[in-house]
Amino acid sequence: MKNVWKIGARWSTTGTPESIIIDIFKKYQIVFLGEETKRFLSDVKIGDYIAIADGLTVDTLAQVIDTPKSVTNLGFDFTEEEKTRFTYEEKVAGAKVNIVRLNPEDTFSCTRGTFFKAKSIHNQVIEKFNKYHI
C-alpha cells in the first residue's frame, strides 16, 4: 500500500499566506518535503501520494514519480527570484511528482503540521488524485 503524506505549501517560518509556493510546485512538477533530509530521503517512495495544503486546506495533490533527493540535485534551473522564495540548500529534500489542483468543491481540511504521514485522509487523497489525474 502506498503512503499518503501531507506537506504545506507556505514556505516560511511563520506560514503566512504570501509565502505560498504552489506556483513553483506546479511549474516544475515538484514538491519540497522539508529540511530533515535523512527522513524524507528514506521514507518517501516512488508511487506515494502527497496532499499539499495551503494553511489547513488541501487544494493540491501529487504522486511521487522519482526518488526524493536534495533540492540542489533535482536538476532544475530555478530563477534567482524563485530561489528567494524557498530554502535552496542541499539539506532541503524534494521530489519530482505528477501534480493536480483540485476544484474548490473537492478541497478538504487537514490538521496543522508541515510534514506527516496522513493516515486520516489516505483514501480521500488517492480517490481524488485518481479522479483528476488523466
Secondary structure as UniProt FT lines:
FT   STRAND          4..8
FT   HELIX           17..19
FT   HELIX           22..28
FT   STRAND          30..34
FT   HELIX           37..43
FT   TURN            46..47
FT   STRAND          49..54
FT   TURN            55..56
FT   STRAND          57..64
FT   STRAND          69..70
FT   HELIX           71..73
FT   HELIX           80..83
FT   TURN            84..85
FT   TURN            90..91
FT   STRAND          93..101
FT   HELIX           104..106
FT   STRAND          108..109
FT   STRAND          115..117
FT   HELIX           119..121
FT   HELIX           122..132
//
